[in-house]
Amino acid sequence: MKNYHSYDEAYNRSINDPDGFWAQATEAVSWVKKWGSVVSSPKPQFYRWFEGAKMNTCYNAIDRHVESGRKDQLAIIYDSPVTGIVKKITYGELLDNVSLVAGMLAKAGVKKGERVIIYMPMIPETLYAMLACARIGAVHSVVFGGFAPNELAIRIDDAKPKVILSATCGIEPKGAIPYKPLLDKAIELSKHKPEKCFIFQRPQVKAELTPDRDFDWEEALKDAKPAPCVTVAATDPLYILYTSGTTGIPKGVVRDNGGHAVALLWSMKNIYNIEPGDVYWAASDVGWVVGHSYIVYAPLLYGATTIMYEGKPVGTPDPGAFWRVINEHKVKVLFTAPTAFRAIKKEDPSGSFIKKYDISCLKYLFLAGERLDPDTYYWAENFLKIPVIDHWWQTETGWPIAANCMGIEHLPVKAGSPTKPVPGYNVQVLDENGQELPDGSEGTIAIKLPLPPCCLTTLWEKDDAYVSSYLETFAGYYSTGDGGFKDKDGYIYIMGRVDDIINVAGHRLSTGGMEEVVAKHQDVAECAVIGVDDQLKGQVPVGFAVLKAGVSKNPVDIQKEIVSMIREQIGALACLKDVTIVGRLPKTRSGKILRATMRKIADGKEYSVPSTIEDPAVLGEIQDALKKVGYPKK
């Protein structure tokens, strides 16, 4: 892999000679057959990386390291403060475990290209399951264990899995959360029915298995034989990961094998400055894109040691949880969400817990998931005394769009900015007509096509939706849906979503989906859900409901029922706690609800009364209603 001497050298080559740039990066991957073309376009607006190449992602992540004599190096450190377990797994042990799970899937009839849904907690078996799918060429779709049955059912019907892999429970600081009842309900709700489910029985919760459909994981492994790697095309799908859509219907982001491996390998050295054998910790969950890319695939592809953490930044047991892990396992790089640091800062503002541990091994802190506010940036920098790197990316891209590339050149940090575009990304700020805006002017941030390797190639079985969601807004560009600007030095500033997706503690959730649930309440005539700024979680949803005429029920009871409905139908992650009963909603004359104006009122920001508003007096009513539930926050 080429070493670049400066950011400008790397970036300029990636834009002016993308074929040469990425061809050089492919040398880090073990190919069964080399590619015919670096990037090709089978049809307008669609691009494929390394067409003609053959490979296997699992081989690149495990087998080749074992074959090169590194079977005794640690691959995974599983650290679970909620169960008190720490388990260390070498590359050799990882190969044995993954091969056996792959054999279990193969014995169940899972073939190349067929889908497997993984609905599991943060345990090593989840990681085995993902890599086992990659090993046999199956397409995995991990669904975060906290999702409610109807959300899981939607994903089952879209991906149509042959098999579902699950566990009996996840574990939170408050106790175990049984998964099996949620899984049973989801399968009951879904039109598509999986042929088999394999259930890993955790000691905290034992589950009854459904005859002829459910099989005990450990028992099934006893009958399995280790499965070899299946060769796939570089352009074949590796996984589907669902992300919120503006309509409330999740979108199945498709990631390929070849481009995914090339970009992630490049990123480990060039962005994160990691070397093989270093300990890398992405404090996230495998249900999210960060977990896919930087708990599982990137560290293992690169031959690093990855940490799988089943705990929280605070409460497991205290605000020193992260510092203990870093000290105990000699972590070189920590990557987490600003939310985690806001939680630590809230519990330990003076940084007293940091002083209890030797964390001199930690060289970099990377933050992503939502905007890093300057206050949190300065707090982390002050107490850690290391580079604190904000970087920006999306589920759709799978790796950073903008970052301070520490393995190339440490550029000056500007608080509030994720620095400059990562090599490979031609990032522009566009006006509503698709024209490039000058420095300092705010617009929609877009990426000139083709997207670099590892970015989504389409949406699962929905090419038209891929085009309409991302490519139609600006000809020749992928629209990120984020607004912002570039300064005179080329630094990018992300100001927020331009649609109605909100970001709660790093998790993208659709306010449209929440509105659909609120609207189902028998007493609700119409409603709106907006995302408002929150010091801890980045954003939180706030709901407004207009009741039907003649409803005499206590509004407090209605509010509680709506909150309960959201929890049941979307999940606890949605954390909709504030629901305000109002007489009417602010609308334009054409009937559009003025959500952007409502957000400004809730955030205590200046706003102008839109010229299209039907009745300006309603904004005062909204302001009064928000005050009753504590907005804007002091």
C-alpha positions in Angstrom: 0.0 0.0 0.0 1.5 3.4 -1.1 2.5 5.8 1.6 1.5 9.4 0.8 3.6 12.3 2.1 0.7 14.8 2.3 -3.0 15.0 2.3 -3.0 17.1 -0.9 -0.9 14.5 -2.7 -3.3 11.7 -1.8 -6.5 13.7 -2.4 -5.4 15.1 -5.8 -4.4 11.7 -7.1 -7.7 10.2 -6.0 -9.6 12.8 -7.9 -7.4 13.2 -11.0 -6.4 9.5 -11.4 -9.0 7.4 -9.5 -8.1 4.3 -11.5 -4.5 4.5 -10.6 -5.2 5.5 -7.0 -7.6 2.6 -6.3 -5.6 0.0 -8.4 -2.7 0.6 -6.1 -5.0 0.2 -3.0 -6.1 -3.3 -4.3 -2.6 -4.6 -3.6 -3.6 -5.0 0.1 -6.4 -7.5 -0.8 -5.9 -11.2 -1.5 -7.7 -11.9 -4.8 -8.6 -15.3 -6.3 -8.8 -13.5 -9.7 -7.7 -9.9 -10.4 -10.2 -7.3 -11.7 -10.7 -6.5 -15.3 -11.6 -2.8 -14.8 -11.2 -0.6 -11.7 -14.6 1.1 -12.1 -17.3 0.4 -14.7 -20.8 1.6 -15.3 -23.2 -1.2 -16.3 -26.0 1.4 -16.8 -26.3 5.2 -16.3 -25.8 6.3 -12.7 -24.8 2.8 -11.5 -21.2 2.0 -10.9 -19.3 -1.2 -10.0 -15.8 -1.5 -8.6 -13.3 -4.2 -9.6 -15.6 -6.0 -12.0 -14.3 -9.3 -13.0 -12.4 -9.9 -9.8 -13.0 -12.9 -7.6 -12.4 -13.1 -3.8 -13.7 -14.0 -0.4 -14.1 -11.4 2.4 -13.9 -13.9 5.2 -10.6 -15.4 3.8 -9.2 -11.9 3.7 -10.3 -11.2 7.3 -9.1 -14.5 8.9 -7.6 -17.3 6.8 -4.8 -15.3 5.2 -3.6 -14.1 8.6 -3.5 -17.6 10.0 -1.7 -18.8 6.8 0.9 -16.1 7.3 1.8 -17.4 10.7 -0.3 -15.1 12.9 -2.8 -17.7 14.3 -1.8 -16.9 17.9 -2.3 -13.1 17.5 -5.4 -11.8 19.3 -8.2 -11.1 16.8 -11.1 -10.3 19.2 -11.2 -9.1 22.8 -14.8 -9.6 24.1 -15.3 -7.3 27.1 -18.7 -7.5 28.8 -19.1 -5.5 32.0 -22.8 -6.4 32.1 -21.9 -10.1 32.6 -18.4 -9.7 34.1 -16.8 -11.7 31.2 -13.6 -10.9 29.3 -12.8 -13.4 26.6 -9.8 -13.2 24.2 -10.0 -15.0 20.8 -7.0 -15.5 18.6 -7.1 -15.6 14.8 -6.7 -19.3 14.9 -9.6 -19.7 17.3 -11.7 -17.3 15.2 -11.1 -19.4 12.1 -12.3 -22.5 13.9 -15.4 -20.9 15.3 -16.4 -19.1 12.0 -15.8 -22.2 9.9 -18.1 -24.2 12.2 -20.9 -21.6 12.1 -20.5 -21.5 8.3 -20.8 -25.3 8.3 -24.0 -25.0 10.4 -25.5 -22.6 7.8 -24.4 -24.8 4.9 -25.9 -27.9 6.5 -29.2 -25.9 6.8 -29.1 -25.4 3.0 -27.9 -21.8 2.9 -26.2 -21.1 -0.5 -24.3 -18.3 -2.1 -26.5 -15.2 -2.6 -29.2 -16.3 -0.1 -30.0 -14.0 2.8 -29.5 -14.6 6.6 -30.9 -12.2 9.1 -28.8 -11.8 12.3 -30.9 -10.5 15.3 -28.3 -10.7 18.1 -26.6 -8.9 20.9 -22.9 -7.9 21.3 -21.4 -11.3 21.8 -18.7 -13.1 19.8 -21.2 -15.4 18.2 -22.7 -12.4 16.4 -19.4 -11.7 14.8 -18.9 -15.4 14.0 -22.3 -15.3 12.3 -21.5 -12.3 10.1 -18.1 -13.7 9.0 -19.7 -17.2 8.5 -22.2 -15.7 6.0 -19.3 -14.0 4.2 -17.4 -17.3 4.2 -20.1 -19.2 2.2 -21.2 -16.2 0.1 -24.5 -15.7 1.9 -25.8 -12.1 2.3 -26.2 -11.1 5.9 -28.5 -8.5 7.3 -27.9 -7.6 10.9 -30.9 -6.1 12.7 -30.2 -4.4 16.0 -31.5 -6.4 18.9 -33.4 -3.4 20.3 -35.8 -3.2 17.4 -39.5 -3.9 17.9 -41.2 -6.9 16.2 -42.9 -4.9 13.4 -39.6 -3.3 12.4 -38.0 -6.7 12.3 -40.9 -8.1 10.3 -40.5 -5.3 7.7 -36.9 -6.3 7.2 -37.8 -10.0 7.0 -40.3 -9.3 4.3 -37.8 -7.2 2.4 -34.7 -9.4 2.7 -36.6 -12.8 2.6 -34.0 -14.7 4.7 -33.7 -18.4 4.4 -32.4 -18.6 8.0 -32.5 -16.3 11.0 -29.8 -16.4 13.6 -30.7 -15.1 17.1 -29.9 -15.3 20.8 -32.2 -15.6 23.8 -31.5 -12.1 25.1 -29.5 -8.9 25.1 -28.3 -7.5 28.4 -28.7 -3.9 29.5 -27.5 -2.4 32.9 -31.1 -2.8 34.1 -31.2 -6.5 33.2 -31.8 -9.0 30.4 -34.1 -8.2 27.4 -35.6 -11.4 26.0 -35.3 -11.6 22.2 -37.2 -14.8 21.5 -40.7 -13.3 22.1 -39.8 -10.4 19.8 -38.5 -12.7 17.1 -41.6 -15.0 17.4 -43.9 -12.0 17.0 -41.9 -10.6 14.1 -42.2 -14.0 12.2 -45.9 -14.1 13.0 -46.3 -10.6 11.5 -44.2 -11.2 8.4 -45.5 -12.6 5.2 -42.2 -14.3 4.4 -41.3 -17.2 6.8 -37.7 -18.3 7.4 -37.1 -22.0 7.0 -35.0 -22.3 10.2 -34.0 -20.2 13.2 -30.8 -21.0 15.2 -31.0 -19.7 18.7 -28.0 -19.2 20.9 -29.1 -19.9 24.5 -27.4 -17.3 26.9 -27.3 -18.4 30.5 -29.2 -15.3 31.6 -32.4 -16.3 29.7 -33.4 -19.7 28.4 -36.0 -19.8 25.6 -38.5 -22.5 24.5 -37.8 -23.4 20.9 -40.6 -23.7 18.3 -40.6 -27.3 17.0 -39.4 -27.9 13.4 -38.4 -24.2 13.0 -36.1 -23.4 15.9 -32.8 -25.2 16.6 -30.4 -24.8 19.5 -27.2 -23.2 18.2 -24.8 -25.2 20.3 -26.5 -28.5 19.4 -26.5 -27.6 15.7 -22.7 -26.9 15.9 -22.1 -30.4 17.1 -23.5 -31.8 13.9 -21.7 -29.3 11.6 -18.5 -29.6 9.7 -16.1 -26.7 9.1 -17.0 -25.0 5.8 -14.4 -23.7 3.4 -14.5 -20.2 1.8 -16.7 -19.9 -1.3 -15.3 -17.7 -4.0 -17.6 -14.7 -5.0 -17.4 -11.9 -7.4 -16.1 -8.6 -6.1 -19.4 -7.1 -7.2 -21.5 -9.6 -5.4 -23.4 -8.3 -2.3 -21.7 -8.9 1.1 -24.5 -7.5 3.3 -27.8 -5.5 3.4 -28.1 -2.9 6.2 -31.3 -1.1 6.7 -31.4 2.6 7.4 -34.4 4.8 8.0 -36.2 6.3 5.0 -38.1 9.6 5.0 -41.3 7.7 4.3 -40.8 5.5 7.4 -40.0 2.5 5.2 -36.4 1.4 5.8 -34.0 1.3 2.9 -31.8 -1.8 2.4 -28.3 -0.5 1.7 -26.3 -3.0 -0.4 -22.5 -3.3 0.2 -20.4 -5.3 -2.2 -17.4 -7.5 -1.4 -14.5 -6.1 -3.4 -14.9 -2.4 -3.0 -15.7 -2.8 0.6 -12.5 -4.7 1.4 -10.3 -2.3 -0.6 -11.6 0.9 1.0 -11.7 -0.4 4.6 -8.2 -1.7 4.3 -7.0 1.7 3.0 -8.8 3.5 5.8 -7.2 1.6 8.6 -3.7 2.9 7.9 -4.5 6.2 6.2 -7.3 7.6 8.3 -6.9 5.8 11.7 -3.1 5.3 11.6 -3.4 1.7 12.7 -0.8 -1.1 12.1 -1.4 -4.8 12.1 -1.4 -6.1 15.7 -2.6 -2.8 17.2 -5.7 -2.8 19.4 -8.6 -0.9 17.8 -11.9 -0.2 19.6 -15.0 1.0 17.9 -17.4 1.5 20.8 -20.6 0.9 18.8 -22.9 -2.0 18.1 -22.8 -4.4 15.2 -26.4 -3.5 14.4 -25.1 -0.1 13.0 -22.8 0.6 10.1 -19.9 1.6 12.5 -20.1 -1.9 13.9 -20.1 -3.6 10.5 -17.1 -1.6 9.2 -15.0 -0.9 12.3 -15.8 -3.6 14.9 -15.9 -6.5 12.4 -14.5 -6.0 9.0 -11.8 -3.3 8.8 -9.8 -4.3 11.9 -9.8 -8.0 10.9 -9.1 -7.4 7.2 -6.1 -5.4 8.4 -4.9 -7.9 10.9 -5.5 -5.7 14.0 -7.1 -6.7 17.3 -10.7 -5.5 17.6 -12.7 -5.0 20.9 -16.3 -6.1 21.2 -17.7 -4.3 24.1 -21.0 -5.3 25.7 -21.6 -2.3 28.0 -22.2 1.4 28.2 -20.0 4.5 28.5 -21.5 5.2 32.0 -23.3 2.9 34.4 -21.3 -0.3 33.7 -20.3 0.4 36.4 -19.3 4.1 36.3 -18.0 6.9 34.0 -14.6 5.2 34.1 -15.9 2.3 32.0 -14.1 3.4 28.8 -10.8 4.2 30.6 -10.8 0.8 32.2 -11.1 -0.9 28.8 -8.4 1.3 27.3 -6.0 0.6 30.2 -6.7 -3.1 30.4 -6.5 -4.0 26.7 -3.9 -1.3 25.6 -6.2 0.4 23.1 -4.4 2.6 20.5 -7.5 4.1 18.8 -11.0 4.7 20.2 -13.8 5.4 17.9 -17.2 6.3 19.4 -20.1 8.7 19.1 -20.1 12.2 20.6 -23.2 11.0 22.6 -20.9 8.7 24.6 -18.6 11.5 25.5 -21.5 13.8 26.4 -22.7 11.1 28.8 -19.3 10.7 30.4 -18.9 14.5 30.6 -22.3 14.8 32.3 -21.4 12.2 35.0 -17.8 13.2 35.4 -17.3 16.8 34.4 -14.0 17.2 36.2 -12.5 14.1 34.5 -11.7 12.5 37.8 -12.2 9.0 36.5 -9.8 9.5 33.7 -7.0 10.1 36.3 -7.7 6.7 37.9 -6.3 4.8 34.8 -3.1 4.8 32.7 -4.4 5.5 29.2 -1.1 6.5 27.8 -1.5 3.8 25.1 -4.4 5.8 23.6 -3.1 7.8 20.7 -6.3 9.0 18.9 -10.0 9.6 19.7 -12.3 9.5 16.6 -15.9 10.7 17.0 -18.7 10.3 14.5 -22.5 9.6 14.4 -23.7 13.1 14.8 -22.2 16.6 14.9 -19.4 17.0 17.4 -20.3 20.1 19.4 -17.3 22.3 20.2 -17.9 22.0 24.0 -17.5 18.2 23.9 -14.5 18.5 21.6 -12.7 20.8 23.9 -13.6 18.8 27.0 -12.2 15.6 25.4 -9.1 17.3 24.1 -8.4 19.0 27.5 -8.5 15.8 29.5 -7.1 13.2 27.0 -4.3 15.4 25.7 -4.4 13.5 22.3 -5.8 14.4 18.9 -9.6 14.4 19.0 -10.8 13.8 15.4 -14.4 14.5 14.3 -15.2 12.7 11.1 -18.4 12.4 9.1 -19.9 9.5 7.2 -23.2 7.7 6.6 -24.7 4.2 6.6 -24.8 4.5 2.9 -21.1 5.2 2.5 -19.8 2.6 5.0 -16.6 4.6 5.7 -15.7 8.3 6.3 -16.6 11.0 3.7 -14.6 13.7 5.6 -11.9 13.2 8.2 -8.5 14.3 9.4 -6.4 11.4 7.8 -4.0 10.8 10.7 -2.0 8.2 8.8 -1.2 10.7 6.0 -0.9 14.1 7.5 -2.3 15.6 10.8 -4.0 18.8 9.5 -4.9 21.6 11.9 -8.2 20.9 13.7 -11.1 23.3 13.5 -13.7 22.7 16.2 -17.1 22.0 14.5 -15.6 20.6 11.3 -14.8 17.0 10.4 -11.9 18.5 8.4 -11.6 17.8 4.6 -13.0 15.2 2.2 -11.3 11.8 2.4 -9.4 10.9 -0.7 -11.8 9.3 -3.2 -14.7 11.6 -2.3 -15.3 14.6 -4.6 -17.4 16.6 -2.2 -19.3 19.8 -3.4 -21.8 22.2 -1.8 -24.7 22.8 -4.2 -27.6 25.2 -4.4 -31.1 24.0 -5.2 -30.3 24.1 -8.9 -27.3 21.9 -8.6 -24.8 24.7 -9.0 -21.6 24.7 -6.9 -21.7 27.3 -4.2 -18.7 29.5 -3.2 -16.9 29.1 0.0 -18.9 30.0 3.1 -22.3 29.6 1.4 -24.6 27.0 2.9 -26.3 24.4 0.7 -26.7 20.7 0.2 -23.6 18.6 0.4 -23.3 16.2 -2.5 -20.6 13.8 -3.8 -19.8 13.7 -7.5 -20.3 10.3 -9.1 -18.9 7.7 -9.1 -18.9 7.2 -5.3 -15.6 5.7 -4.2 -15.4 2.0 -3.3 -17.3 0.6 -0.3 -20.2 3.0 -0.8 -23.7 1.5 -1.5 -24.1 0.1 -5.0 -28.0 0.2 -4.8 -30.9 -0.5 -2.4 -31.8 -4.1 -2.0 -34.0 -5.0 -5.1 -35.0 -1.4 -5.5 -32.8 0.3 -8.1 -35.5 2.9 -8.8 -35.7 3.8 -5.1 -31.9 4.1 -5.1 -32.0 6.6 -7.9 -35.0 8.6 -6.5 -33.5 8.7 -3.0 -30.0 9.7 -3.8 -29.3 10.6 -7.4 -32.3 12.5 -8.8 -31.9 15.7 -6.8 -28.6 16.7 -8.6 -27.6 15.2 -12.0 -24.3 13.4 -11.7 -24.2 13.6 -7.9 -25.1 11.6 -4.8 -27.1 13.8 -2.5 -26.0 13.2 1.1 -29.2 14.8 2.5 -27.0 16.9 4.8 -26.7 20.6 4.6 -23.5 22.6 5.3 -20.7 24.6 3.7 -17.0 24.6 3.0 -14.7 27.3 4.3 -11.9 29.0 2.4 -9.4 26.3 3.4 -11.7 23.5 2.1 -12.9 22.4 5.5 -16.4 20.9 5.6 -19.0 22.0 8.1 -22.1 19.8 8.5 -25.1 21.8 9.8 -27.8 19.1 9.9 -30.2 17.0 7.8 -32.2 18.6 5.0 -34.9 16.0 5.4 -36.9 14.7 8.4 -34.5 12.0 9.6 -33.3 12.8 13.1 -30.2 11.6 14.8 -30.7 10.2 18.3 -27.5 9.3 20.0 -25.9 8.4 16.6 -28.9 6.4 15.5 -30.8 7.7 12.5 -34.6 7.5 13.0 -37.4 8.7 10.8 -39.8 11.2 12.2 -42.1 10.2 9.4 -42.2 6.7 10.8 -43.0 8.0 14.2 -45.8 10.2 12.8 -47.3 7.1 11.2 -47.5 5.4 14.6 -48.9 8.5 16.4 -51.5 8.9 13.7 -52.8 5.4 14.4 -54.0 6.5 17.9 -57.8 6.4 17.9 -58.1 9.9 19.4 -55.6 11.6 17.1 -56.7 13.7 14.2 -53.3 14.8 12.9 -49.8 15.0 14.2 -46.2 16.0 13.7 -42.9 14.8 15.1 -39.8 16.9 14.9 -36.2 16.5 16.1 -35.0 19.1 18.5 -31.4 19.7 19.8 -30.4 17.8 22.9 -27.2 18.3 24.8 -26.7 14.6 25.5 -28.2 12.7 22.5 -27.7 15.2 19.7 -31.4 15.2 18.9 -34.6 13.9 20.5 -38.1 13.6 19.0 -40.9 15.8 20.2 -44.5 15.0 19.1 -47.5 17.2 18.6 -51.0 15.7 18.4 -54.3 17.4 17.4 -57.2 15.4 18.9 -60.4 14.5 17.2 -63.4 16.6 18.0 -65.4 15.4 21.0 -62.6 13.5 22.7 -63.1 13.7 26.4 -60.3 11.5 27.6 -57.6 13.0 29.9 -54.8 14.4 27.6 -52.2 13.0 30.0 -53.5 9.5 29.4 -53.4 10.0 25.6 -49.8 11.2 25.8 -48.8 8.1 27.8 -50.6 5.8 25.3 -48.8 7.5 22.3 -45.4 7.1 24.0 -46.2 3.4 24.7 -47.2 2.9 21.0 -43.9 4.4 19.8 -42.0 2.1 22.1 -43.8 -1.0 21.0 -43.9 -0.3 17.3 -40.5 1.4 16.7 -38.5 0.5 19.8 -37.1 2.2 22.9 -34.4 3.8 20.8 -36.9 6.2 19.4 -37.1 7.7 23.0 -40.2 9.8 22.2 -41.1 11.1 25.7 -42.5 14.5 25.0 -45.9 14.6 23.3 -47.9 17.8 23.4 -51.6 18.0 22.7 -52.3 21.1 20.6 -55.4 22.7 19.1 -53.8 22.9 15.6 -50.6 22.7 13.7 -48.9 25.5 11.7 -49.4 24.9 8.0 -48.9 26.6 4.7 -51.9 27.4 2.6 -51.3 24.3 0.7 -51.5 22.2 3.9 -47.8 21.5 4.5 -46.9 21.4 8.2 -44.1 23.9 8.9 -41.8 21.4 10.8 -38.7 23.5 10.2 -40.2 26.5 11.8 -41.4 24.3 14.7 -37.9 23.0 15.2 -36.5 26.5 15.4 -39.1 27.5 18.1 -38.3 24.3 20.1 -34.5 25.0 19.8 -35.0 28.7 20.9 -33.6 29.9 17.6 -34.7 33.0 15.7 -37.2 32.4 13.0 -39.2 34.4 10.5 -42.9 33.9 9.9 -43.1 32.1 6.6 -45.0 34.1 4.0 -47.0 31.0 3.0 -48.4 30.3 6.5 -52.1 30.0 6.8 -52.4 31.7 10.2 -49.4 33.2 12.0 -51.1 33.1 15.4 -50.7 29.4 15.6 -46.9 29.8 16.0 -47.6 31.5 19.4 -49.7 28.5 20.4 -46.9 26.1 19.5 -44.5 28.2 21.5 -46.8 28.1 24.6 -47.3 24.3 24.2 -43.5 23.7 24.0 -42.9 25.8 27.1 -45.1 23.4 29.1 -42.8 20.5 28.3 -39.7 22.5 28.9 -38.6 23.7 25.4 -36.5 25.5 24.5 -34.1 23.9 27.0 -32.2 26.4 29.3 
